[in-house]
Amino acid sequence: MNAGHVVPRMAAVSAPARVARAGDGIGVQELALAGRNHALPLEALRHEVTPAGLHYVLTHYDIPPTDPARWRLTVHGRVGNPLNLSLAALRSLAAVTLRVTMECAGNGRAQLSPRPVSQPWLDGAVGTAEWTGVPLRALLAAAEVAPGAVEAVFTGADHGVERGVEQDYRRSLPLAVALDPERTVLVAYGMNGGPLPPQHGSPLRLVVPGWYGMAAVKWLCEIVLTDTPFTGFQQAVAYRYRRTADEPGEPVTRIAPRALLIPPGFPDFMSRTRVVRPGPVLLEGRAWSGHAPVARVEVSADAGHSWYDAELAPAGAHPWAWRHWRCPWTAEPGEHVLAARATDAEGRTQPVHQHWNRGGFGNNAVQRVPVVCL
């Protein structure tokens, strides 16, 4: 169903977006979302490439039933040569593999106050995988983009209702982004050397390096070139930076810089407070940005009152993947709060306190890790 409009009868099952009242805890609906979607366990930051089962997952609606043998990707609209491609036809084209860090736009939402009521992410809605597929620009070249085309609109097979709007999940990219040779957008059919798992979009998904994960449409079945900007729900209503419900807001696009610590020591079961022994402790983690390469990571052992530089791993051959960082710390008995922050080559730095927005998007405030040294 190519919906995307408000259906009056849906009002009883699909409430408007809201912000939690002061003192409200996580509700049953948020717990249900958290049970369906999972974060990266932060100790898995040890892996340069995230195993598929540990990579974060966000599914807006249901994981749709798919049959790779019958799957088709259509490319039409403002093109001179419409395409109707089977998965076998896509696999016959020249393939590339890209290592890309993907982060959910709502990562960190549950730490905001007041809390936007949605998927309650803390810090772990991120992962880095090696994605294999066909560059989008190669498919668009084969489809012969017509003059006047300004955007590519991508449709997934997942279908649901959100805030009263029944819809297929659908997003668009400006044509300049879709064709950018420096940021190869990928129509991917593989993950970490194997086929895409069902929860990651099998048999076909989009991967947009440097952009938050809402752009990486899963279960991809259609690409339409348009001569006007797309105004569907996920573009014009959801994924906007807004302070109030009635302002148009700014679109969520590229990933803000972030550094995360691999939690040192061992954890308390309930609080996840880390416990370490006195003496030398190696602090390490990963850092990334969708705007420019990470140029600096700083670490604090006193809740951000003082900072010192960490050692960054060489940039390497994967410009859209996170970078490892490390630095020594001498733990002394007592309570400590560790923190890390990244700065990219364009001068963007993580804030100590995040600016609030109603969707809880782009919260890249500095991570804090409580540690007790015995």
C-alpha positions as CSV (number, residue, x, y, z in Angstrom):
1,M,0.0,0.0,0.0
2,N,1.5,3.3,-1.1
3,A,-0.1,5.2,1.7
4,G,1.3,8.1,3.7
5,H,-1.9,9.9,4.7
6,V,-3.8,10.3,7.9
7,V,-6.5,7.6,8.3
8,P,-9.2,8.8,10.8
9,R,-9.8,5.3,12.3
10,M,-6.1,5.0,13.1
11,A,-6.3,7.7,15.8
12,A,-7.4,5.0,18.4
13,V,-4.2,3.0,17.8
14,S,-1.6,5.6,16.9
15,A,-1.2,8.5,19.3
16,P,0.7,11.8,18.6
17,A,4.3,12.1,19.6
18,R,4.7,13.2,23.3
19,V,7.3,14.1,25.8
20,A,7.4,12.4,29.3
21,R,6.2,14.4,32.2
22,A,8.6,15.2,35.0
23,G,9.2,12.1,37.1
24,D,7.7,9.7,34.5
25,G,9.6,6.4,34.3
26,I,10.0,4.3,31.2
27,G,6.5,3.0,30.2
28,V,5.3,-0.4,29.0
29,Q,5.2,0.8,25.4
30,E,8.8,2.0,25.6
31,L,9.8,-1.3,27.2
32,A,8.1,-3.2,24.3
33,L,10.1,-1.2,21.8
34,A,13.3,-1.8,23.7
35,G,12.6,-5.5,23.7
36,R,12.2,-5.5,19.9
37,N,15.2,-3.3,19.2
38,H,18.6,-3.9,20.7
39,A,21.7,-1.8,21.2
40,L,25.4,-2.7,20.9
41,P,26.7,-3.9,24.2
42,L,29.5,-1.4,24.8
43,E,32.1,-4.1,25.5
44,A,31.6,-5.1,21.8
45,L,33.4,-1.9,20.9
46,R,36.4,-4.1,21.1
47,H,35.5,-5.4,17.7
48,E,36.7,-3.3,14.8
49,V,33.9,-4.8,12.7
50,T,30.8,-5.5,14.7
51,P,29.4,-9.1,14.5
52,A,26.0,-8.9,12.9
53,G,24.2,-10.2,16.0
54,L,25.8,-7.4,18.1
55,H,25.2,-4.5,15.7
56,Y,22.3,-2.3,16.8
57,V,18.9,-2.9,15.3
58,L,15.9,-0.5,15.0
59,T,12.8,-1.8,13.2
60,H,10.0,0.7,12.8
61,Y,7.2,-1.7,12.0
62,D,7.4,-5.5,11.4
63,I,10.3,-7.4,9.8
64,P,8.5,-8.2,6.5
65,P,8.3,-11.7,4.9
66,T,10.7,-11.8,2.0
67,D,11.7,-14.3,-0.7
68,P,15.1,-13.5,-2.2
69,A,14.3,-15.6,-5.3
70,R,11.3,-13.4,-6.2
71,W,12.6,-10.1,-4.9
72,R,12.6,-7.2,-7.3
73,L,14.1,-3.7,-7.1
74,T,12.5,-1.2,-9.5
75,V,14.1,2.1,-10.5
76,H,11.7,4.5,-12.3
77,G,10.3,8.0,-12.3
78,R,12.5,10.7,-13.9
79,V,14.7,8.2,-15.7
80,G,15.2,7.3,-19.4
81,N,15.6,3.6,-18.8
82,P,13.4,2.2,-16.0
83,L,14.9,-0.9,-14.3
84,N,13.3,-4.0,-12.8
85,L,16.1,-6.0,-11.2
86,S,16.2,-9.4,-9.5
87,L,18.6,-10.1,-6.8
88,A,20.6,-12.3,-9.2
89,A,20.8,-9.4,-11.6
90,L,22.1,-7.1,-8.9
91,R,24.7,-9.7,-7.8
92,S,26.0,-10.0,-11.4
93,L,27.0,-6.3,-11.4
94,A,30.4,-5.0,-10.2
95,A,30.3,-5.1,-6.4
96,V,32.1,-3.1,-3.7
97,T,32.5,-3.7,0.0
98,L,32.5,-0.7,2.4
99,R,33.2,-0.6,6.1
100,V,30.7,1.9,7.5
101,T,29.7,3.0,11.0
102,M,26.0,3.3,11.3
103,E,24.3,5.1,14.2
104,C,20.6,5.6,15.0
105,A,19.5,9.3,15.0
106,G,17.9,8.7,18.4
107,N,21.0,7.3,20.1
108,G,21.1,8.9,23.6
109,R,17.4,9.9,23.6
110,A,16.6,8.3,27.0
111,Q,19.2,10.5,28.7
112,L,17.5,13.7,27.8
113,S,15.2,15.6,30.2
114,P,12.4,15.8,29.7
115,R,12.5,12.5,27.8
116,P,11.0,12.2,24.3
117,V,8.8,9.1,24.5
118,S,10.0,6.7,21.8
119,Q,12.7,3.9,21.5
120,P,14.7,4.5,24.8
121,W,18.2,4.4,23.6
122,L,21.1,5.1,25.9
123,D,24.6,5.1,24.2
124,G,24.7,1.8,22.2
125,A,22.6,2.4,19.1
126,V,25.6,2.1,16.8
127,G,27.7,-0.5,15.0
128,T,30.3,-0.9,12.2
129,A,29.8,-3.5,9.5
130,E,31.3,-4.4,6.1
131,W,28.5,-3.9,3.6
132,T,28.7,-5.5,0.1
133,G,26.6,-4.4,-2.8
134,V,26.2,-2.1,-5.8
135,P,27.0,1.6,-5.7
136,L,23.7,3.5,-6.1
137,R,25.3,5.8,-8.6
138,A,26.0,2.8,-10.9
139,L,22.3,1.9,-10.8
140,L,21.2,5.4,-11.5
141,A,23.6,5.7,-14.4
142,A,22.1,2.5,-15.9
143,A,18.6,4.0,-15.4
144,E,19.7,7.2,-17.2
145,V,18.7,10.0,-14.8
146,A,16.5,12.5,-16.7
147,P,17.0,16.3,-16.6
148,G,15.1,17.9,-13.8
149,A,15.5,15.0,-11.3
150,V,16.3,16.4,-7.9
151,E,15.8,13.5,-5.4
152,A,15.8,9.7,-5.2
153,V,13.0,8.3,-3.0
154,F,13.6,4.9,-1.4
155,T,10.8,2.6,-0.3
156,G,11.1,-0.4,2.0
157,A,8.7,-3.3,2.3
158,D,8.0,-2.6,6.0
159,H,4.5,-1.2,6.5
160,G,2.8,0.3,9.5
161,V,1.1,3.3,11.1
162,E,2.8,6.2,12.9
163,R,1.1,9.1,14.5
164,G,-2.1,8.3,12.6
165,V,-0.4,8.0,9.3
166,E,-0.5,4.6,7.5
167,Q,2.6,4.2,5.4
168,D,5.4,2.2,3.9
169,Y,8.8,3.2,5.3
170,R,10.1,5.7,2.8
171,R,13.0,8.2,2.8
172,S,14.7,10.3,0.1
173,L,18.2,11.7,-0.6
174,P,19.1,14.7,-2.7
175,L,20.5,13.6,-6.0
176,A,23.8,15.2,-5.2
177,V,24.2,12.9,-2.2
178,A,22.9,9.8,-4.1
179,L,25.6,10.4,-6.8
180,D,28.4,11.6,-4.5
181,P,31.7,9.7,-5.4
182,E,33.2,10.7,-2.0
183,R,30.3,9.2,-0.1
184,T,29.4,6.0,-2.0
185,V,25.8,5.2,-1.2
186,L,25.4,1.5,-1.5
187,V,22.5,-0.8,-2.4
188,A,23.7,-3.7,-0.2
189,Y,22.9,-7.4,-0.2
190,G,25.7,-8.5,2.1
191,M,26.9,-7.9,5.6
192,N,30.3,-9.0,7.1
193,G,30.9,-11.5,4.2
194,G,27.5,-13.1,4.4
195,P,23.9,-12.3,3.3
196,L,22.0,-9.6,5.1
197,P,20.2,-11.0,8.2
198,P,16.4,-10.5,8.2
199,Q,16.6,-7.8,10.9
200,H,19.2,-5.9,8.9
201,G,17.1,-5.6,5.7
202,S,17.4,-9.0,3.9
203,P,17.6,-9.2,1.0
204,L,18.4,-5.6,0.1
205,R,19.0,-2.4,1.9
206,L,20.5,1.1,1.5
207,V,23.7,2.1,3.3
208,V,24.4,5.9,3.4
209,P,27.9,6.6,4.8
210,G,28.0,9.4,7.3
211,W,24.2,9.7,7.7
212,Y,22.2,8.6,10.6
213,G,20.5,5.2,10.2
214,M,17.0,6.5,9.3
215,A,18.4,7.1,5.8
216,A,19.5,3.4,5.4
217,V,16.2,2.1,4.2
218,K,15.8,-1.7,4.8
219,W,14.0,-4.3,2.7
220,L,14.5,-1.9,-0.3
221,C,12.1,-2.6,-3.2
222,E,11.7,0.7,-5.1
223,I,13.7,3.8,-6.1
224,V,11.9,6.7,-7.7
225,L,13.6,9.7,-9.2
226,T,11.5,12.8,-8.6
227,D,11.6,16.4,-9.9
228,T,10.3,17.8,-6.5
229,P,11.4,17.3,-2.9
230,F,9.8,14.3,-1.2
231,T,7.4,15.3,1.6
232,G,6.4,11.9,3.1
233,F,6.1,11.3,6.8
234,Q,9.6,10.0,7.6
235,Q,11.1,13.0,5.7
236,A,8.8,16.0,6.5
237,V,7.3,15.0,9.9
238,A,9.6,12.5,11.6
239,Y,13.4,13.0,11.9
240,R,13.4,16.8,12.3
241,Y,15.2,18.8,14.9
242,R,12.3,20.7,16.7
243,R,12.0,22.5,20.0
244,T,8.2,22.8,19.7
245,A,5.6,20.6,18.1
246,D,4.4,23.2,15.7
247,E,7.7,24.4,14.1
248,P,8.9,22.9,10.8
249,G,12.3,22.1,12.2
250,E,15.5,21.2,10.4
251,P,16.1,17.8,8.8
252,V,18.2,15.1,10.5
253,T,21.1,14.2,8.2
254,R,24.7,13.6,9.0
255,I,26.1,12.0,12.2
256,A,27.5,14.3,14.8
257,P,30.9,13.4,16.3
258,R,31.0,10.9,19.1
259,A,33.5,8.9,21.2
260,L,32.5,5.9,23.3
261,L,34.6,4.1,26.0
262,I,34.9,0.4,26.1
263,P,33.8,0.0,29.8
264,P,36.9,-0.9,31.9
265,G,37.0,-3.5,34.6
266,F,33.9,-5.5,35.3
267,P,30.2,-4.5,36.0
268,D,27.7,-4.5,38.8
269,F,24.7,-6.5,37.5
270,M,22.0,-3.9,38.1
271,S,23.7,-0.5,38.0
272,R,26.3,-1.4,35.4
273,T,28.8,0.6,37.5
274,R,32.3,-0.5,36.6
275,V,34.7,-1.9,39.1
276,V,38.5,-1.7,38.7
277,R,41.6,-2.6,40.8
278,P,44.1,0.1,41.8
279,G,46.9,0.7,39.3
280,P,47.4,1.1,35.6
281,V,44.2,0.8,33.5
282,L,44.1,1.1,29.7
283,L,41.2,3.2,28.6
284,E,40.1,2.7,25.0
285,G,37.2,3.0,22.7
286,R,35.9,4.2,19.3
287,A,35.2,7.6,17.8
288,W,33.4,8.7,14.6
289,S,31.8,11.6,12.7
290,G,29.7,11.8,9.6
291,H,30.9,15.3,8.8
292,A,34.7,14.9,8.7
293,P,37.4,12.5,9.9
294,V,37.9,12.4,13.7
295,A,41.0,14.5,14.5
296,R,41.1,14.3,18.3
297,V,39.8,12.3,21.2
298,E,40.1,13.6,24.8
299,V,39.6,11.7,28.0
300,S,38.6,12.8,31.5
301,A,38.8,10.9,34.7
302,D,37.0,13.5,36.8
303,A,33.6,13.9,35.2
304,G,34.9,16.5,32.6
305,H,36.7,18.9,34.9
306,S,40.0,18.2,33.2
307,W,40.8,16.6,29.9
308,Y,43.9,15.0,28.3
309,D,44.5,13.7,24.8
310,A,44.1,10.0,23.8
311,E,46.2,8.3,21.1
312,L,44.3,7.9,17.9
313,A,44.9,4.9,15.6
314,P,46.0,5.7,12.1
315,A,43.1,6.8,9.8
316,G,43.4,3.7,7.6
317,A,41.5,2.9,4.4
318,H,37.9,3.2,5.8
319,P,37.0,6.9,6.0
320,W,33.4,6.2,7.0
321,A,34.2,3.8,9.9
322,W,35.0,4.5,13.5
323,R,38.6,4.9,14.7
324,H,40.1,3.2,17.7
325,W,41.6,5.4,20.5
326,R,43.5,4.6,23.7
327,C,45.2,6.2,26.7
328,P,46.6,5.1,30.0
329,W,45.0,5.8,33.4
330,T,46.2,5.1,36.9
331,A,43.2,4.1,39.0
332,E,43.2,5.2,42.7
333,P,40.8,3.9,45.3
334,G,37.5,5.7,45.3
335,E,34.7,6.8,42.9
336,H,35.5,8.2,39.5
337,V,33.5,9.3,36.4
338,L,35.3,8.6,33.1
339,A,34.4,10.6,30.0
340,A,35.5,10.8,26.4
341,R,34.8,13.4,23.7
342,A,35.7,13.5,20.0
343,T,36.5,16.5,17.7
344,D,36.4,16.1,13.9
345,A,38.6,17.8,11.3
346,E,35.9,20.5,10.7
347,G,36.1,21.5,14.4
348,R,32.9,19.9,15.6
349,T,33.2,18.8,19.2
350,Q,30.9,16.9,21.5
351,P,29.1,19.1,24.0
352,V,29.2,18.4,27.7
353,H,25.4,18.9,27.8
354,Q,23.2,18.2,24.8
355,H,20.7,20.8,23.4
356,W,17.2,19.3,23.8
357,N,14.8,18.6,20.9
358,R,11.4,16.9,20.9
359,G,12.5,13.9,18.9
360,G,15.6,13.2,21.0
361,F,17.8,13.2,17.8
362,G,21.5,13.8,17.5
363,N,22.2,13.6,21.2
364,N,26.0,13.3,21.1
365,A,26.6,14.7,24.6
366,V,29.8,13.4,26.3
367,Q,29.4,9.8,27.7
368,R,29.9,9.4,31.4
369,V,31.0,6.1,32.9
370,P,30.9,5.7,36.7
371,V,33.8,3.6,38.0
372,V,34.6,2.4,41.5
373,C,38.2,1.5,42.2
374,L,38.4,-1.0,45.1
